[in-house]
């Protein structure tokens, strides 16, 4: 298990083995997601959305902007 010490300014240095596992470098961003009170998950948020390309297979059909807007409007109406 890796540990870090909180400074008086509220900063920590992420241990090198954790940085390597998260594939983060200086200037990269991380997100803290609360799983339950007192328990958080650290997620690297540095990857581009372009890296998702090809992970979900080919779409079965092309969707138009008008169809997207209609779906968004319908979902918004249901949420009210």
PyMOL Python script that loads the backbone (N, CA, C, O; Angstrom):
from pymol import cmd

cmd.read_pdbstr("""\
ATOM      1  N   UNK A   1       0.845  -1.172   0.000  1.00  0.00           N
ATOM      2  CA  UNK A   1       0.000   0.000   0.000  1.00  0.00           C
ATOM      3  C   UNK A   1       0.891   1.236   0.000  1.00  0.00           C
ATOM      4  O   UNK A   1       1.895   1.286   0.711  1.00  0.00           O
ATOM      5  N   UNK A   2       0.520   2.230  -0.799  1.00  0.00           N
ATOM      6  CA  UNK A   2       1.271   3.481  -0.865  1.00  0.00           C
ATOM      7  C   UNK A   2       0.609   4.518   0.020  1.00  0.00           C
ATOM      8  O   UNK A   2      -0.616   4.561   0.133  1.00  0.00           O
ATOM      9  N   UNK A   3       1.419   5.347   0.642  1.00  0.00           N
ATOM     10  CA  UNK A   3       0.891   6.412   1.490  1.00  0.00           C
ATOM     11  C   UNK A   3       1.507   7.742   1.093  1.00  0.00           C
ATOM     12  O   UNK A   3       2.564   7.789   0.463  1.00  0.00           O
ATOM     13  N   UNK A   4       0.832   8.826   1.471  1.00  0.00           N
ATOM     14  CA  UNK A   4       1.322  10.180   1.224  1.00  0.00           C
ATOM     15  C   UNK A   4       0.959  11.028   2.430  1.00  0.00           C
ATOM     16  O   UNK A   4       0.052  10.688   3.189  1.00  0.00           O
ATOM     17  N   UNK A   5       1.674  12.137   2.603  1.00  0.00           N
ATOM     18  CA  UNK A   5       1.434  13.034   3.725  1.00  0.00           C
ATOM     19  C   UNK A   5       0.831  14.339   3.209  1.00  0.00           C
ATOM     20  O   UNK A   5       1.301  14.901   2.220  1.00  0.00           O
ATOM     21  N   UNK A   6      -0.200  14.810   3.879  1.00  0.00           N
ATOM     22  CA  UNK A   6      -0.858  16.065   3.525  1.00  0.00           C
ATOM     23  C   UNK A   6      -0.058  17.228   4.096  1.00  0.00           C
ATOM     24  O   UNK A   6       0.298  17.221   5.274  1.00  0.00           O
ATOM     25  N   UNK A   7       0.229  18.243   3.251  1.00  0.00           N
ATOM     26  CA  UNK A   7       0.962  19.416   3.730  1.00  0.00           C
ATOM     27  C   UNK A   7      -0.003  20.409   4.371  1.00  0.00           C
ATOM     28  O   UNK A   7      -1.220  20.232   4.310  1.00  0.00           O
ATOM     29  N   UNK A   8       0.544  21.445   4.979  1.00  0.00           N
ATOM     30  CA  UNK A   8      -0.304  22.476   5.590  1.00  0.00           C
ATOM     31  C   UNK A   8      -1.115  23.226   4.543  1.00  0.00           C
ATOM     32  O   UNK A   8      -2.118  23.858   4.877  1.00  0.00           O
ATOM     33  N   UNK A   9      -0.700  23.166   3.286  1.00  0.00           N
ATOM     34  CA  UNK A   9      -1.444  23.811   2.190  1.00  0.00           C
ATOM     35  C   UNK A   9      -2.500  22.876   1.588  1.00  0.00           C
ATOM     36  O   UNK A   9      -3.177  23.244   0.628  1.00  0.00           O
ATOM     37  N   UNK A  10      -2.642  21.681   2.143  1.00  0.00           N
ATOM     38  CA  UNK A  10      -3.626  20.731   1.636  1.00  0.00           C
ATOM     39  C   UNK A  10      -3.158  19.969   0.411  1.00  0.00           C
ATOM     40  O   UNK A  10      -3.981  19.428  -0.328  1.00  0.00           O
ATOM     41  N   UNK A  11      -1.857  19.914   0.180  1.00  0.00           N
ATOM     42  CA  UNK A  11      -1.313  19.233  -0.988  1.00  0.00           C
ATOM     43  C   UNK A  11      -0.694  17.895  -0.590  1.00  0.00           C
ATOM     44  O   UNK A  11      -0.234  17.707   0.537  1.00  0.00           O
ATOM     45  N   UNK A  12      -0.700  16.965  -1.559  1.00  0.00           N
ATOM     46  CA  UNK A  12      -0.013  15.689  -1.360  1.00  0.00           C
ATOM     47  C   UNK A  12       0.822  15.400  -2.602  1.00  0.00           C
ATOM     48  O   UNK A  12       0.536  15.905  -3.687  1.00  0.00           O
ATOM     49  N   UNK A  13       1.840  14.595  -2.432  1.00  0.00           N
ATOM     50  CA  UNK A  13       2.603  14.078  -3.564  1.00  0.00           C
ATOM     51  C   UNK A  13       2.148  12.651  -3.770  1.00  0.00           C
ATOM     52  O   UNK A  13       2.218  11.823  -2.862  1.00  0.00           O
ATOM     53  N   UNK A  14       1.678  12.368  -4.981  1.00  0.00           N
ATOM     54  CA  UNK A  14       1.217  11.016  -5.284  1.00  0.00           C
ATOM     55  C   UNK A  14       2.447  10.131  -5.446  1.00  0.00           C
ATOM     56  O   UNK A  14       3.336  10.455  -6.233  1.00  0.00           O
ATOM     57  N   UNK A  15       2.515   9.024  -4.718  1.00  0.00           N
ATOM     58  CA  UNK A  15       3.684   8.138  -4.814  1.00  0.00           C
ATOM     59  C   UNK A  15       3.929   7.679  -6.255  1.00  0.00           C
ATOM     60  O   UNK A  15       2.987   7.515  -7.031  1.00  0.00           O
ATOM     61  N   UNK A  16       5.185   7.477  -6.597  1.00  0.00           N
ATOM     62  CA  UNK A  16       5.578   7.147  -7.961  1.00  0.00           C
ATOM     63  C   UNK A  16       4.886   5.897  -8.487  1.00  0.00           C
ATOM     64  O   UNK A  16       4.498   5.862  -9.655  1.00  0.00           O
ATOM     65  N   UNK A  17       4.721   4.870  -7.659  1.00  0.00           N
ATOM     66  CA  UNK A  17       4.066   3.651  -8.141  1.00  0.00           C
ATOM     67  C   UNK A  17       2.596   3.892  -8.475  1.00  0.00           C
ATOM     68  O   UNK A  17       2.054   3.263  -9.383  1.00  0.00           O
ATOM     69  N   UNK A  18       1.956   4.795  -7.750  1.00  0.00           N
ATOM     70  CA  UNK A  18       0.561   5.138  -8.034  1.00  0.00           C
ATOM     71  C   UNK A  18       0.486   5.963  -9.316  1.00  0.00           C
ATOM     72  O   UNK A  18      -0.395   5.741 -10.147  1.00  0.00           O
ATOM     73  N   UNK A  19       1.414   6.922  -9.480  1.00  0.00           N
ATOM     74  CA  UNK A  19       1.440   7.733 -10.707  1.00  0.00           C
ATOM     75  C   UNK A  19       1.634   6.849 -11.928  1.00  0.00           C
ATOM     76  O   UNK A  19       0.994   7.048 -12.960  1.00  0.00           O
ATOM     77  N   UNK A  20       2.520   5.875 -11.801  1.00  0.00           N
ATOM     78  CA  UNK A  20       2.745   4.948 -12.932  1.00  0.00           C
ATOM     79  C   UNK A  20       1.490   4.131 -13.230  1.00  0.00           C
ATOM     80  O   UNK A  20       1.126   3.958 -14.393  1.00  0.00           O
ATOM     81  N   UNK A  21       0.838   3.636 -12.203  1.00  0.00           N
ATOM     82  CA  UNK A  21      -0.371   2.829 -12.391  1.00  0.00           C
ATOM     83  C   UNK A  21      -1.503   3.646 -13.023  1.00  0.00           C
ATOM     84  O   UNK A  21      -2.277   3.132 -13.829  1.00  0.00           O
ATOM     85  N   UNK A  22      -1.587   4.928 -12.644  1.00  0.00           N
ATOM     86  CA  UNK A  22      -2.613   5.809 -13.211  1.00  0.00           C
ATOM     87  C   UNK A  22      -2.189   6.395 -14.555  1.00  0.00           C
ATOM     88  O   UNK A  22      -3.000   6.989 -15.265  1.00  0.00           O
ATOM     89  N   UNK A  23      -0.912   6.222 -14.900  1.00  0.00           N
ATOM     90  CA  UNK A  23      -0.350   6.774 -16.134  1.00  0.00           C
ATOM     91  C   UNK A  23      -0.524   8.295 -16.173  1.00  0.00           C
ATOM     92  O   UNK A  23      -0.988   8.850 -17.169  1.00  0.00           O
ATOM     93  N   UNK A  24      -0.142   8.966 -15.067  1.00  0.00           N
ATOM     94  CA  UNK A  24      -0.229  10.422 -14.992  1.00  0.00           C
ATOM     95  C   UNK A  24       1.162  11.022 -14.816  1.00  0.00           C
ATOM     96  O   UNK A  24       2.073  10.406 -14.264  1.00  0.00           O
ATOM     97  N   UNK A  25       1.282  12.247 -15.308  1.00  0.00           N
ATOM     98  CA  UNK A  25       2.535  12.988 -15.215  1.00  0.00           C
ATOM     99  C   UNK A  25       2.228  14.379 -14.685  1.00  0.00           C
ATOM    100  O   UNK A  25       1.066  14.726 -14.475  1.00  0.00           O
ATOM    101  N   UNK A  26       3.271  15.177 -14.467  1.00  0.00           N
ATOM    102  CA  UNK A  26       3.102  16.548 -14.005  1.00  0.00           C
ATOM    103  C   UNK A  26       2.175  17.304 -14.963  1.00  0.00           C
ATOM    104  O   UNK A  26       2.344  17.243 -16.181  1.00  0.00           O
ATOM    105  N   UNK A  27       1.210  18.005 -14.404  1.00  0.00           N
ATOM    106  CA  UNK A  27       0.262  18.773 -15.207  1.00  0.00           C
ATOM    107  C   UNK A  27      -1.007  18.024 -15.549  1.00  0.00           C
ATOM    108  O   UNK A  27      -1.989  18.643 -15.958  1.00  0.00           O
ATOM    109  N   UNK A  28      -1.018  16.696 -15.392  1.00  0.00           N
ATOM    110  CA  UNK A  28      -2.225  15.914 -15.654  1.00  0.00           C
ATOM    111  C   UNK A  28      -3.236  16.144 -14.540  1.00  0.00           C
ATOM    112  O   UNK A  28      -2.881  16.576 -13.443  1.00  0.00           O
ATOM    113  N   UNK A  29      -4.482  15.853 -14.831  1.00  0.00           N
ATOM    114  CA  UNK A  29      -5.551  16.047 -13.857  1.00  0.00           C
ATOM    115  C   UNK A  29      -6.033  14.701 -13.327  1.00  0.00           C
ATOM    116  O   UNK A  29      -6.031  13.698 -14.041  1.00  0.00           O
ATOM    117  N   UNK A  30      -6.440  14.699 -12.073  1.00  0.00           N
ATOM    118  CA  UNK A  30      -7.068  13.522 -11.471  1.00  0.00           C
ATOM    119  C   UNK A  30      -8.380  13.970 -10.841  1.00  0.00           C
ATOM    120  O   UNK A  30      -8.539  15.131 -10.463  1.00  0.00           O
ATOM    121  N   UNK A  31      -9.301  13.048 -10.736  1.00  0.00           N
ATOM    122  CA  UNK A  31     -10.616  13.328 -10.156  1.00  0.00           C
ATOM    123  C   UNK A  31     -10.795  12.450  -8.929  1.00  0.00           C
ATOM    124  O   UNK A  31     -10.407  11.282  -8.930  1.00  0.00           O
ATOM    125  N   UNK A  32     -11.382  13.013  -7.887  1.00  0.00           N
ATOM    126  CA  UNK A  32     -11.676  12.268  -6.665  1.00  0.00           C
ATOM    127  C   UNK A  32     -13.179  12.005  -6.640  1.00  0.00           C
ATOM    128  O   UNK A  32     -13.973  12.945  -6.588  1.00  0.00           O
ATOM    129  N   UNK A  33     -13.570  10.741  -6.678  1.00  0.00           N
ATOM    130  CA  UNK A  33     -14.975  10.355  -6.704  1.00  0.00           C
ATOM    131  C   UNK A  33     -15.313   9.694  -5.376  1.00  0.00           C
ATOM    132  O   UNK A  33     -14.691   8.706  -4.987  1.00  0.00           O
ATOM    133  N   UNK A  34     -16.306  10.251  -4.684  1.00  0.00           N
ATOM    134  CA  UNK A  34     -16.693   9.682  -3.387  1.00  0.00           C
ATOM    135  C   UNK A  34     -17.538   8.437  -3.612  1.00  0.00           C
ATOM    136  O   UNK A  34     -18.591   8.498  -4.246  1.00  0.00           O
ATOM    137  N   UNK A  35     -17.071   7.308  -3.091  1.00  0.00           N
ATOM    138  CA  UNK A  35     -17.787   6.044  -3.200  1.00  0.00           C
ATOM    139  C   UNK A  35     -18.777   5.882  -2.052  1.00  0.00           C
ATOM    140  O   UNK A  35     -19.879   5.361  -2.226  1.00  0.00           O
ATOM    141  N   UNK A  36     -18.361   6.335  -0.891  1.00  0.00           N
ATOM    142  CA  UNK A  36     -19.185   6.328   0.313  1.00  0.00           C
ATOM    143  C   UNK A  36     -18.526   7.308   1.280  1.00  0.00           C
ATOM    144  O   UNK A  36     -17.385   7.705   1.044  1.00  0.00           O
ATOM    145  N   UNK A  37     -19.187   7.709   2.344  1.00  0.00           N
ATOM    146  CA  UNK A  37     -18.554   8.670   3.263  1.00  0.00           C
ATOM    147  C   UNK A  37     -17.178   8.184   3.734  1.00  0.00           C
ATOM    148  O   UNK A  37     -17.040   7.083   4.267  1.00  0.00           O
ATOM    149  N   UNK A  38     -16.169   9.029   3.523  1.00  0.00           N
ATOM    150  CA  UNK A  38     -14.817   8.696   3.948  1.00  0.00           C
ATOM    151  C   UNK A  38     -14.044   7.801   3.003  1.00  0.00           C
ATOM    152  O   UNK A  38     -12.916   7.415   3.310  1.00  0.00           O
ATOM    153  N   UNK A  39     -14.624   7.456   1.852  1.00  0.00           N
ATOM    154  CA  UNK A  39     -13.948   6.562   0.894  1.00  0.00           C
ATOM    155  C   UNK A  39     -14.032   7.169  -0.509  1.00  0.00           C
ATOM    156  O   UNK A  39     -15.119   7.445  -1.018  1.00  0.00           O
ATOM    157  N   UNK A  40     -12.866   7.370  -1.118  1.00  0.00           N
ATOM    158  CA  UNK A  40     -12.801   7.991  -2.435  1.00  0.00           C
ATOM    159  C   UNK A  40     -12.027   7.119  -3.411  1.00  0.00           C
ATOM    160  O   UNK A  40     -11.216   6.284  -3.010  1.00  0.00           O
ATOM    161  N   UNK A  41     -12.284   7.321  -4.685  1.00  0.00           N
ATOM    162  CA  UNK A  41     -11.539   6.676  -5.754  1.00  0.00           C
ATOM    163  C   UNK A  41     -10.840   7.781  -6.533  1.00  0.00           C
ATOM    164  O   UNK A  41     -11.450   8.812  -6.815  1.00  0.00           O
ATOM    165  N   UNK A  42      -9.574   7.586  -6.885  1.00  0.00           N
ATOM    166  CA  UNK A  42      -8.816   8.553  -7.664  1.00  0.00           C
ATOM    167  C   UNK A  42      -8.802   8.065  -9.110  1.00  0.00           C
ATOM    168  O   UNK A  42      -8.403   6.936  -9.394  1.00  0.00           O
ATOM    169  N   UNK A  43      -9.245   8.937 -10.021  1.00  0.00           N
ATOM    170  CA  UNK A  43      -9.337   8.569 -11.436  1.00  0.00           C
ATOM    171  C   UNK A  43      -8.541   9.572 -12.260  1.00  0.00           C
ATOM    172  O   UNK A  43      -8.713  10.780 -12.100  1.00  0.00           O
ATOM    173  N   UNK A  44      -7.680   9.088 -13.133  1.00  0.00           N
ATOM    174  CA  UNK A  44      -6.955   9.967 -14.054  1.00  0.00           C
ATOM    175  C   UNK A  44      -7.939  10.484 -15.093  1.00  0.00           C
ATOM    176  O   UNK A  44      -8.657   9.701 -15.715  1.00  0.00           O
ATOM    177  N   UNK A  45      -7.974  11.796 -15.282  1.00  0.00           N
ATOM    178  CA  UNK A  45      -8.910  12.391 -16.249  1.00  0.00           C
ATOM    179  C   UNK A  45      -8.154  13.058 -17.386  1.00  0.00           C
ATOM    180  O   UNK A  45      -8.593  14.077 -17.919  1.00  0.00           O
ATOM    181  N   UNK A  46      -7.032  12.490 -17.751  1.00  0.00           N
ATOM    182  CA  UNK A  46      -6.163  13.117 -18.740  1.00  0.00           C
ATOM    183  C   UNK A  46      -6.352  12.568 -20.140  1.00  0.00           C
ATOM    184  O   UNK A  46      -5.858  13.152 -21.104  1.00  0.00           O
ATOM    185  N   UNK A  47      -7.040  11.482 -20.265  1.00  0.00           N
ATOM    186  CA  UNK A  47      -7.172  10.872 -21.586  1.00  0.00           C
ATOM    187  C   UNK A  47      -8.206  11.609 -22.432  1.00  0.00           C
ATOM    188  O   UNK A  47      -9.192  12.142 -21.922  1.00  0.00           O
ATOM    189  N   UNK A  48      -7.956  11.624 -23.711  1.00  0.00           N
ATOM    190  CA  UNK A  48      -8.859  12.263 -24.663  1.00  0.00           C
ATOM    191  C   UNK A  48     -10.055  11.359 -24.941  1.00  0.00           C
ATOM    192  O   UNK A  48      -9.939  10.134 -24.915  1.00  0.00           O
ATOM    193  N   UNK A  49     -11.184  11.966 -25.202  1.00  0.00           N
ATOM    194  CA  UNK A  49     -12.373  11.196 -25.566  1.00  0.00           C
ATOM    195  C   UNK A  49     -12.131  10.433 -26.868  1.00  0.00           C
ATOM    196  O   UNK A  49     -12.798   9.436 -27.146  1.00  0.00           O
ATOM    197  N   UNK A  50     -11.188  10.901 -27.649  1.00  0.00           N
ATOM    198  CA  UNK A  50     -10.852  10.212 -28.906  1.00  0.00           C
ATOM    199  C   UNK A  50     -10.331   8.793 -28.669  1.00  0.00           C
ATOM    200  O   UNK A  50     -10.409   7.946 -29.559  1.00  0.00           O
ATOM    201  N   UNK A  51      -9.804   8.533 -27.481  1.00  0.00           N
ATOM    202  CA  UNK A  51      -9.303   7.196 -27.169  1.00  0.00           C
ATOM    203  C   UNK A  51     -10.434   6.165 -27.085  1.00  0.00           C
ATOM    204  O   UNK A  51     -10.174   4.961 -27.096  1.00  0.00           O
ATOM    205  N   UNK A  52     -11.674   6.626 -27.002  1.00  0.00           N
ATOM    206  CA  UNK A  52     -12.814   5.708 -26.949  1.00  0.00           C
ATOM    207  C   UNK A  52     -13.178   5.165 -28.329  1.00  0.00           C
ATOM    208  O   UNK A  52     -13.924   4.192 -28.446  1.00  0.00           O
ATOM    209  N   UNK A  53     -12.645   5.800 -29.369  1.00  0.00           N
ATOM    210  CA  UNK A  53     -12.989   5.395 -30.730  1.00  0.00           C
ATOM    211  C   UNK A  53     -12.713   3.906 -30.939  1.00  0.00           C
ATOM    212  O   UNK A  53     -11.627   3.411 -30.639  1.00  0.00           O
ATOM    213  N   UNK A  54     -13.706   3.215 -31.453  1.00  0.00           N
ATOM    214  CA  UNK A  54     -13.569   1.800 -31.761  1.00  0.00           C
ATOM    215  C   UNK A  54     -13.859   0.861 -30.619  1.00  0.00           C
ATOM    216  O   UNK A  54     -13.870  -0.353 -30.822  1.00  0.00           O
ATOM    217  N   UNK A  55     -14.094   1.369 -29.422  1.00  0.00           N
ATOM    218  CA  UNK A  55     -14.319   0.488 -28.276  1.00  0.00           C
ATOM    219  C   UNK A  55     -15.749  -0.039 -28.195  1.00  0.00           C
ATOM    220  O   UNK A  55     -16.020  -0.984 -27.453  1.00  0.00           O
ATOM    221  N   UNK A  56     -16.651   0.555 -28.941  1.00  0.00           N
ATOM    222  CA  UNK A  56     -18.056   0.172 -28.839  1.00  0.00           C
ATOM    223  C   UNK A  56     -18.591  -0.456 -30.116  1.00  0.00           C
ATOM    224  O   UNK A  56     -19.800  -0.648 -30.246  1.00  0.00           O
ATOM    225  N   UNK A  57     -17.732  -0.774 -31.043  1.00  0.00           N
ATOM    226  CA  UNK A  57     -18.155  -1.392 -32.292  1.00  0.00           C
ATOM    227  C   UNK A  57     -18.742  -0.372 -33.252  1.00  0.00           C
ATOM    228  O   UNK A  57     -18.906   0.801 -32.916  1.00  0.00           O
ATOM    229  N   UNK A  58     -19.047  -0.832 -34.423  1.00  0.00           N
ATOM    230  CA  UNK A  58     -19.619   0.035 -35.456  1.00  0.00           C
ATOM    231  C   UNK A  58     -21.094   0.296 -35.150  1.00  0.00           C
ATOM    232  O   UNK A  58     -21.808  -0.613 -34.729  1.00  0.00           O
ATOM    233  N   UNK A  59     -21.551   1.527 -35.359  1.00  0.00           N
ATOM    234  CA  UNK A  59     -22.975   1.802 -35.152  1.00  0.00           C
ATOM    235  C   UNK A  59     -23.801   1.057 -36.199  1.00  0.00           C
ATOM    236  O   UNK A  59     -23.359   0.860 -37.331  1.00  0.00           O
ATOM    237  N   UNK A  60     -24.990   0.653 -35.810  1.00  0.00           N
ATOM    238  CA  UNK A  60     -25.853  -0.083 -36.747  1.00  0.00           C
ATOM    239  C   UNK A  60     -26.432   0.835 -37.811  1.00  0.00           C
ATOM    240  O   UNK A  60     -26.750   0.395 -38.917  1.00  0.00           O
ATOM    241  N   UNK A  61     -26.569   2.124 -37.468  1.00  0.00           N
ATOM    242  CA  UNK A  61     -27.038   3.083 -38.461  1.00  0.00           C
ATOM    243  C   UNK A  61     -26.547   4.476 -38.079  1.00  0.00           C
ATOM    244  O   UNK A  61     -26.173   4.721 -36.932  1.00  0.00           O
ATOM    245  N   UNK A  62     -26.554   5.371 -39.037  1.00  0.00           N
ATOM    246  CA  UNK A  62     -26.154   6.745 -38.799  1.00  0.00           C
ATOM    247  C   UNK A  62     -27.337   7.514 -38.211  1.00  0.00           C
ATOM    248  O   UNK A  62     -28.476   7.345 -38.646  1.00  0.00           O
ATOM    249  N   UNK A  63     -27.055   8.352 -37.225  1.00  0.00           N
ATOM    250  CA  UNK A  63     -28.097   9.155 -36.586  1.00  0.00           C
ATOM    251  C   UNK A  63     -27.875  10.609 -36.989  1.00  0.00           C
ATOM    252  O   UNK A  63     -26.753  11.112 -36.940  1.00  0.00           O
ATOM    253  N   UNK A  64     -28.960  11.279 -37.388  1.00  0.00           N
ATOM    254  CA  UNK A  64     -28.849  12.676 -37.797  1.00  0.00           C
ATOM    255  C   UNK A  64     -28.873  13.595 -36.576  1.00  0.00           C
ATOM    256  O   UNK A  64     -29.275  13.183 -35.488  1.00  0.00           O
ATOM    257  N   UNK A  65     -28.449  14.819 -36.763  1.00  0.00           N
ATOM    258  CA  UNK A  65     -28.492  15.820 -35.696  1.00  0.00           C
ATOM    259  C   UNK A  65     -29.934  16.042 -35.258  1.00  0.00           C
ATOM    260  O   UNK A  65     -30.204  16.186 -34.066  1.00  0.00           O
ATOM    261  N   UNK A  66     -30.849  16.072 -36.198  1.00  0.00           N
ATOM    262  CA  UNK A  66     -32.273  16.263 -35.870  1.00  0.00           C
ATOM    263  C   UNK A  66     -32.773  15.132 -34.970  1.00  0.00           C
ATOM    264  O   UNK A  66     -33.513  15.378 -34.018  1.00  0.00           O
ATOM    265  N   UNK A  67     -32.372  13.896 -35.268  1.00  0.00           N
ATOM    266  CA  UNK A  67     -32.766  12.758 -34.431  1.00  0.00           C
ATOM    267  C   UNK A  67     -32.163  12.862 -33.036  1.00  0.00           C
ATOM    268  O   UNK A  67     -32.822  12.555 -32.043  1.00  0.00           O
ATOM    269  N   UNK A  68     -30.901  13.297 -32.964  1.00  0.00           N
ATOM    270  CA  UNK A  68     -30.266  13.487 -31.661  1.00  0.00           C
ATOM    271  C   UNK A  68     -30.998  14.545 -30.847  1.00  0.00           C
ATOM    272  O   UNK A  68     -31.272  14.350 -29.663  1.00  0.00           O
ATOM    273  N   UNK A  69     -31.313  15.667 -31.488  1.00  0.00           N
ATOM    274  CA  UNK A  69     -32.028  16.745 -30.790  1.00  0.00           C
ATOM    275  C   UNK A  69     -33.404  16.285 -30.312  1.00  0.00           C
ATOM    276  O   UNK A  69     -33.825  16.635 -29.209  1.00  0.00           O
ATOM    277  N   UNK A  70     -34.104  15.506 -31.132  1.00  0.00           N
ATOM    278  CA  UNK A  70     -35.423  14.998 -30.745  1.00  0.00           C
ATOM    279  C   UNK A  70     -35.302  14.054 -29.543  1.00  0.00           C
ATOM    280  O   UNK A  70     -36.128  14.101 -28.632  1.00  0.00           O
ATOM    281  N   UNK A  71     -34.280  13.203 -29.542  1.00  0.00           N
ATOM    282  CA  UNK A  71     -34.088  12.277 -28.424  1.00  0.00           C
ATOM    283  C   UNK A  71     -33.760  13.036 -27.141  1.00  0.00           C
ATOM    284  O   UNK A  71     -34.246  12.681 -26.067  1.00  0.00           O
ATOM    285  N   UNK A  72     -32.937  14.078 -27.249  1.00  0.00           N
ATOM    286  CA  UNK A  72     -32.587  14.893 -26.087  1.00  0.00           C
ATOM    287  C   UNK A  72     -33.825  15.604 -25.554  1.00  0.00           C
ATOM    288  O   UNK A  72     -34.045  15.644 -24.343  1.00  0.00           O
ATOM    289  N   UNK A  73     -34.635  16.166 -26.451  1.00  0.00           N
ATOM    290  CA  UNK A  73     -35.860  16.862 -26.041  1.00  0.00           C
ATOM    291  C   UNK A  73     -36.838  15.901 -25.386  1.00  0.00           C
ATOM    292  O   UNK A  73     -37.466  16.249 -24.386  1.00  0.00           O
ATOM    293  N   UNK A  74     -36.979  14.706 -25.928  1.00  0.00           N
ATOM    294  CA  UNK A  74     -37.904  13.722 -25.353  1.00  0.00           C
ATOM    295  C   UNK A  74     -37.448  13.302 -23.961  1.00  0.00           C
ATOM    296  O   UNK A  74     -38.267  13.189 -23.050  1.00  0.00           O
ATOM    297  N   UNK A  75     -36.149  13.071 -23.788  1.00  0.00           N
ATOM    298  CA  UNK A  75     -35.626  12.686 -22.477  1.00  0.00           C
ATOM    299  C   UNK A  75     -35.785  13.826 -21.487  1.00  0.00           C
ATOM    300  O   UNK A  75     -36.117  13.597 -20.324  1.00  0.00           O
ATOM    301  N   UNK A  76     -35.549  15.058 -21.939  1.00  0.00           N
ATOM    302  CA  UNK A  76     -35.721  16.226 -21.071  1.00  0.00           C
ATOM    303  C   UNK A  76     -37.160  16.386 -20.618  1.00  0.00           C
ATOM    304  O   UNK A  76     -37.417  16.756 -19.472  1.00  0.00           O
ATOM    305  N   UNK A  77     -38.105  16.106 -21.519  1.00  0.00           N
ATOM    306  CA  UNK A  77     -39.523  16.216 -21.161  1.00  0.00           C
ATOM    307  C   UNK A  77     -39.905  15.156 -20.139  1.00  0.00           C
ATOM    308  O   UNK A  77     -40.721  15.419 -19.255  1.00  0.00           O
ATOM    309  N   UNK A  78     -39.327  13.960 -20.243  1.00  0.00           N
ATOM    310  CA  UNK A  78     -39.616  12.892 -19.277  1.00  0.00           C
ATOM    311  C   UNK A  78     -39.043  13.184 -17.902  1.00  0.00           C
ATOM    312  O   UNK A  78     -39.583  12.726 -16.895  1.00  0.00           O
ATOM    313  N   UNK A  79     -37.955  13.940 -17.849  1.00  0.00           N
ATOM    314  CA  UNK A  79     -37.272  14.212 -16.589  1.00  0.00           C
ATOM    315  C   UNK A  79     -38.030  15.217 -15.713  1.00  0.00           C
ATOM    316  O   UNK A  79     -37.784  15.301 -14.510  1.00  0.00           O
ATOM    317  N   UNK A  80     -38.937  15.966 -16.308  1.00  0.00           N
ATOM    318  CA  UNK A  80     -39.661  17.005 -15.544  1.00  0.00           C
ATOM    319  C   UNK A  80     -40.725  16.459 -14.669  1.00  0.00           C
ATOM    320  O   UNK A  80     -41.404  17.217 -13.977  1.00  0.00           O
TER     321      UNK A  80
END
""", "prot")
cmd.dss("prot")
cmd.show_as("cartoon", "prot")
cmd.util.cbc("prot")
cmd.orient("prot")
